[in-house]
Amino acid sequence: MKKKLQQSDREFSHSRRYLSSLNKGTKSKHVFKGSGSTIIEQMSLNTLFGKPILGVPTIMNFVATKLDDVSAKFLADLDTVLSNYRHIYLSFAKTKDVKLPMLLTIYAVQEKYNAKISIIWSKESGWVNRLLSESGRFSSAMYRDECLFNSEVPYIPVISGSNQEFLDLSDHLVDAINDKYYGGCMPDNIESRISQAIIETLENVGRHAYPHDPDEMNKKWWLICSVSQPRQKDERLMYLAIYDSGRGIPLSFEDSKVFQHRVRQHYPNEYNQLIHGTEKDGSKSGRIRQFVRTMNAMISPLRESIGDSGLIYASMMHDMTRLDDPNHGQGSVSIKDVVTDDKDSNLIIISNKGCYQYNKGSEEEHIMFELQNELPGTLLQWSIKLDELC
């Protein structure tokens, strides 16, 4: 009896070990690693825990790439993916270069869909990862606002707002710059000139970028600010960028008399040809044909003849005339006023298919070129030599 019990115990023990090994084998065959794939509007993407992974271009710099097909496709794909999923992964694994202003366009699409973006960090550049972290890691707008007011957070993340609140934002931002980068001792002249540039830019967003939307809360903008540590005594650079997803500077030509005047001043031949045409017809019917060449109808021919970059250039030229008086059309003055003669100081404006760069005092003071693709809205970015503003 005892022998039979011992044999039974051995058999049970063997059986238990066999079942245990079988279970282990079964588990190893069905381990869920979280990866998969999905198709979104004919776009095949890998997934992580059911969330699509969208790769970011190797270079995220619209000026250097002239917004090439790769960059444009990424922005279009981002919009498509976020329109289908409210949580995605952005993979910066292969990204080697990112400019802070370009990240504003990603934040704009993210907030458009009120979506969550998780980051797959760069394997190529620690600097890229640092910029992603300091921009706010695509966290919520509320959390980023808290970081702006938190003196223990040493950087200023991407801040978003609307035309309804831009005046308060200017004060809050300047206070944050003062606290985070100047220890509360920012010179008054720097404070006033930076504040005025921000106010004028955001006023233009409200006045021109969203002309058909009466709700001030819908006139959205995104802003990022970073101040470098001085490389030597009295040398500190601020990088400030503001983006709106409105119609763009070139398309604001139709309802801005100041803009129309500046185009006529700086491109008289192109302007007059569009207004008067090539025919020399003084008849009544001829005058009617000239009259119906409305400002709206002129936009496309002007964009073809002088380019969006030419239209941006004209919009930034300040002339003291009856139309450009001290109470009208002074935004370009304040926007350019923070640019100094230093070689590292400049203003870059990207809008629609145009790019304009202002380098004060340089041999090439005004640089213009057309982009390969169109950017929705307007992106302004300054490199400011702070110590020269004093």
C-alpha positions in Angstrom: 0.0 0.0 0.0 2.8 2.3 1.0 4.6 1.5 -2.3 1.5 2.3 -4.3 1.2 5.6 -2.5 4.8 6.5 -3.2 4.3 5.6 -6.8 1.2 7.7 -7.0 3.0 10.7 -5.4 5.8 10.4 -8.0 3.3 10.3 -10.8 1.4 13.3 -9.4 4.7 15.2 -9.0 5.7 14.3 -12.6 2.3 15.3 -13.8 2.4 18.7 -12.0 5.9 19.4 -13.4 4.7 18.5 -16.9 1.6 20.8 -16.6 3.8 23.5 -15.2 6.2 23.3 -18.1 3.3 23.1 -20.5 1.8 26.3 -19.0 5.1 28.1 -19.2 5.5 27.1 -22.8 2.0 28.2 -23.5 2.6 31.6 -21.9 5.8 32.2 -23.8 3.9 31.7 -27.0 1.2 34.3 -26.2 3.2 37.1 -24.5 1.6 40.5 -25.6 4.4 42.8 -26.6 2.1 45.8 -27.3 3.1 46.1 -30.9 1.0 45.8 -34.0 -0.1 47.8 -37.1 -3.1 49.7 -38.4 -4.2 51.4 -41.6 -5.5 55.0 -41.5 -6.8 56.3 -44.9 -4.4 54.1 -46.9 -1.5 55.0 -44.5 0.1 51.9 -42.9 1.4 52.6 -39.4 2.9 50.5 -36.6 1.1 50.7 -33.3 2.1 50.5 -29.6 -0.6 49.3 -27.2 -3.1 50.0 -29.9 -2.0 53.6 -30.5 -0.5 54.5 -33.9 3.2 55.5 -34.2 3.9 58.4 -36.6 7.5 59.1 -37.5 8.9 62.6 -37.4 11.3 63.7 -40.2 15.0 63.6 -39.7 15.2 67.4 -39.9 12.3 69.4 -38.5 13.4 72.8 -39.8 11.1 74.5 -42.3 13.7 77.2 -43.2 16.5 74.7 -44.0 14.3 72.3 -45.8 12.1 75.0 -47.4 9.1 73.0 -46.2 9.9 70.2 -48.5 7.6 67.3 -49.4 8.8 65.2 -46.4 7.9 68.0 -43.9 4.6 68.8 -45.6 3.6 65.2 -45.7 4.4 64.8 -42.0 2.1 67.7 -41.1 -0.7 66.4 -43.3 -0.3 62.8 -41.9 -0.3 64.2 -38.3 -3.7 65.9 -39.0 -5.0 62.7 -40.5 -3.9 60.4 -37.7 -5.2 62.7 -35.0 -8.5 63.1 -36.7 -8.9 59.3 -36.3 -7.1 58.7 -32.9 -7.1 60.8 -29.8 -3.9 59.3 -28.5 -0.9 58.6 -30.7 2.9 58.2 -30.4 5.3 60.6 -32.2 8.6 58.9 -32.9 11.6 61.2 -32.9 13.8 58.1 -32.9 15.5 59.1 -36.2 15.3 62.9 -35.7 18.6 64.7 -35.7 17.6 68.3 -35.7 14.5 70.2 -34.4 14.0 73.9 -34.2 11.7 75.1 -31.4 9.4 77.2 -33.7 8.6 74.1 -35.8 7.2 72.4 -32.7 4.4 75.0 -32.5 2.8 73.6 -35.6 2.6 70.1 -33.9 1.1 71.6 -30.8 -1.5 73.5 -32.9 -2.7 70.2 -34.6 -2.7 68.5 -31.2 -5.0 71.1 -29.6 -7.2 71.2 -32.7 -8.2 67.6 -31.9 -7.7 67.9 -28.1 -5.5 64.8 -28.4 -2.8 63.2 -26.4 0.7 62.7 -27.8 3.3 60.5 -26.3 6.9 60.8 -27.3 9.4 58.1 -28.5 12.6 59.9 -27.8 15.4 60.5 -30.3 18.2 58.0 -30.5 20.2 60.4 -32.6 20.3 63.6 -30.6 20.3 64.5 -26.9 19.7 68.1 -27.9 16.4 67.1 -29.7 15.3 65.4 -26.5 16.1 68.4 -24.5 14.1 70.7 -26.7 11.1 68.3 -26.6 11.3 68.3 -22.8 11.6 72.1 -22.5 8.8 72.7 -25.0 6.4 70.8 -22.6 6.5 67.2 -23.9 3.1 67.7 -25.6 1.4 67.8 -22.2 -1.9 69.6 -21.7 -2.2 73.4 -22.1 -3.3 73.7 -18.5 -0.1 71.9 -17.2 2.1 74.1 -19.5 0.4 77.2 -18.1 1.3 76.0 -14.6 4.9 75.6 -15.6 4.9 79.2 -16.9 4.0 80.5 -13.4 6.1 78.0 -11.5 9.3 79.6 -10.5 10.9 76.2 -9.8 10.5 75.2 -13.5 13.6 76.8 -15.2 12.2 77.0 -18.7 9.1 78.4 -20.5 7.1 75.7 -22.4 4.8 76.2 -25.3 2.0 78.6 -24.3 -1.3 78.7 -26.2 -4.0 81.2 -26.1 -6.5 83.3 -28.0 -7.0 86.9 -29.0 -9.3 87.3 -26.0 -6.3 87.0 -23.6 -3.2 88.3 -25.4 -2.8 91.4 -23.3 -2.5 89.4 -20.0 -0.3 86.9 -21.7 2.3 89.5 -22.7 2.6 90.6 -19.0 2.7 87.1 -17.8 5.4 86.1 -20.3 7.6 89.0 -19.6 7.3 88.3 -15.9 8.3 84.7 -16.5 11.3 85.7 -18.5 12.3 88.1 -15.8 11.9 85.5 -13.1 13.4 82.4 -14.9 16.2 84.0 -16.8 17.1 87.3 -15.1 16.4 86.5 -11.4 13.9 89.4 -11.2 16.4 92.0 -12.5 15.5 92.4 -16.2 16.3 95.9 -17.6 13.2 98.1 -18.2 14.1 98.7 -21.9 14.4 95.0 -22.7 11.1 94.4 -21.0 9.2 97.1 -22.8 10.5 96.3 -26.3 9.9 92.6 -26.0 6.4 93.2 -24.6 5.5 95.5 -27.4 6.7 93.0 -30.1 4.5 90.3 -28.6 1.5 92.6 -28.3 1.7 93.8 -31.8 2.1 90.3 -33.2 -0.8 88.9 -31.3 -2.9 92.0 -32.2 -2.2 91.2 -35.9 -3.4 87.6 -35.3 -6.7 89.0 -33.9 -7.0 91.6 -36.6 -6.0 89.7 -39.8 -5.5 85.9 -39.3 -9.1 84.9 -38.6 -11.3 87.5 -40.3 -14.4 85.4 -40.7 -14.6 84.2 -37.1 -16.3 86.6 -34.7 -15.5 84.6 -31.6 -12.2 85.9 -30.1 -11.7 82.6 -28.3 -11.3 80.9 -31.7 -8.5 83.2 -32.8 -5.8 80.9 -31.5 -2.0 81.3 -31.3 0.9 79.3 -29.9 4.1 80.8 -28.4 7.5 79.5 -27.3 10.4 81.4 -25.7 13.9 80.3 -24.8 16.9 82.3 -23.5 20.3 80.9 -23.9 23.0 80.9 -21.3 25.6 83.7 -22.1 28.5 82.3 -24.0 30.6 85.2 -22.7 30.0 88.3 -20.7 27.0 90.4 -21.8 26.0 87.9 -24.5 22.5 86.4 -24.1 20.2 85.4 -27.0 16.4 85.0 -26.8 14.6 82.8 -29.2 10.9 83.8 -29.4 8.3 82.3 -31.8 4.6 82.9 -32.3 2.4 80.8 -34.7 -1.2 81.1 -35.7 -3.1 78.7 -38.0 -5.1 81.4 -39.7 -5.2 82.4 -43.4 -1.7 83.8 -43.7 -0.2 87.2 -44.4 -0.4 87.1 -48.2 -4.2 86.4 -48.1 -4.8 89.4 -45.7 -4.0 91.7 -48.7 -7.6 91.9 -49.8 -8.9 93.7 -46.7 -6.0 95.8 -45.5 -5.6 99.2 -47.1 -2.2 99.7 -45.4 -1.0 96.4 -46.9 -2.3 97.3 -50.4 -0.5 100.7 -50.1 2.8 99.0 -49.2 2.6 96.6 -52.1 1.9 99.5 -54.5 4.9 101.4 -53.1 7.4 98.5 -53.3 6.0 96.7 -56.4 4.5 99.6 -58.5 4.8 97.9 -61.9 3.2 94.6 -60.9 0.5 96.4 -58.9 -0.4 98.8 -61.7 -0.5 96.1 -64.3 -3.0 94.2 -62.2 -5.1 97.2 -61.5 -5.2 98.7 -65.0 -4.4 95.6 -67.1 -2.5 95.7 -70.4 -5.3 97.1 -72.6 -5.4 100.9 -73.2 -9.2 101.1 -73.2 -10.6 104.4 -71.9 -14.2 103.4 -72.9 -16.9 102.9 -70.4 -16.7 99.1 -70.7 -12.9 99.3 -70.3 -13.2 101.3 -67.1 -15.8 98.8 -65.8 -13.3 95.9 -66.5 -10.7 97.8 -64.5 -13.1 98.4 -61.7 -14.0 94.7 -61.3 -10.4 93.8 -60.7 -11.1 93.7 -57.0 -8.4 93.2 -54.4 -9.6 89.7 -53.9 -9.1 88.9 -57.6 -5.6 90.4 -57.4 -4.3 88.0 -54.8 -3.5 85.0 -57.0 -1.8 87.1 -59.8 0.3 89.0 -57.1 1.3 85.7 -55.5 2.5 84.5 -58.9 4.3 87.6 -59.9 6.1 88.7 -56.6 5.6 85.6 -54.6 4.3 85.2 -51.0 7.7 86.2 -49.8 7.4 89.5 -51.7 4.0 90.1 -50.1 5.4 89.4 -46.6 8.3 91.7 -47.3 5.9 94.5 -48.4 3.7 94.0 -45.3 6.8 94.6 -43.1 7.9 97.8 -44.8 6.9 100.9 -42.9 6.4 104.2 -44.8 5.1 107.4 -43.2 2.2 108.3 -45.4 -1.4 109.2 -45.0 -2.2 105.6 -44.5 0.9 104.7 -42.4 0.3 107.2 -39.7 1.2 106.9 -36.0 -2.2 105.4 -35.2 -2.4 102.9 -38.1 -0.3 100.1 -39.4 2.6 100.4 -36.9 2.9 96.7 -36.1 5.8 96.1 -38.4 7.9 98.7 -36.5 7.6 97.0 -33.2 8.0 93.6 -34.6 11.3 94.6 -36.3 12.4 96.9 -33.4 13.8 94.0 -31.3 16.2 92.9 -34.1 19.7 94.4 -33.5 22.8 94.7 -35.7 24.3 91.6 -34.2 24.9 88.8 -36.8 23.0 86.3 -34.7 19.9 88.6 -34.4 17.2 88.3 -37.0 13.5 88.0 -37.7 12.1 85.2 -39.8 8.5 85.1 -41.1 7.0 82.0 -42.7 3.5 82.4 -44.1 1.7 80.4 -46.8 4.5 79.6 -49.4 6.7 82.6 -48.5 9.7 83.0 -46.2 11.2 86.4 -45.3 14.2 87.1 -43.2 15.2 90.5 -41.8 18.8 91.0 -40.8 19.3 94.6 -39.6 22.4 96.3 -40.9 23.5 93.3 -42.9 24.6 93.4 -46.5 21.7 91.1 -47.1 19.2 93.0 -44.9 16.1 91.4 -46.6 16.2 87.8 -47.7 13.2 86.3 -49.5 12.5 82.9 -51.0 9.5 80.7 -51.7 8.8 77.4 -49.9 8.2 74.1 -51.7 4.9 73.7 -49.9 2.4 75.9 -48.1 2.3 76.4 -44.4 -1.2 77.0 -43.0 -1.1 80.3 -41.2 1.9 82.4 -40.1 5.0 81.6 -38.0 7.2 84.5 -36.7 10.5 83.8 -35.0 13.0 86.2 -33.5 16.6 85.7 -32.5 17.2 88.6 -30.1 20.5 89.8 -28.7 19.1 90.9 -25.4 22.1 92.9 -24.1 22.0 95.1 -27.2 18.4 96.1 -26.4 19.6 97.9 -23.3 
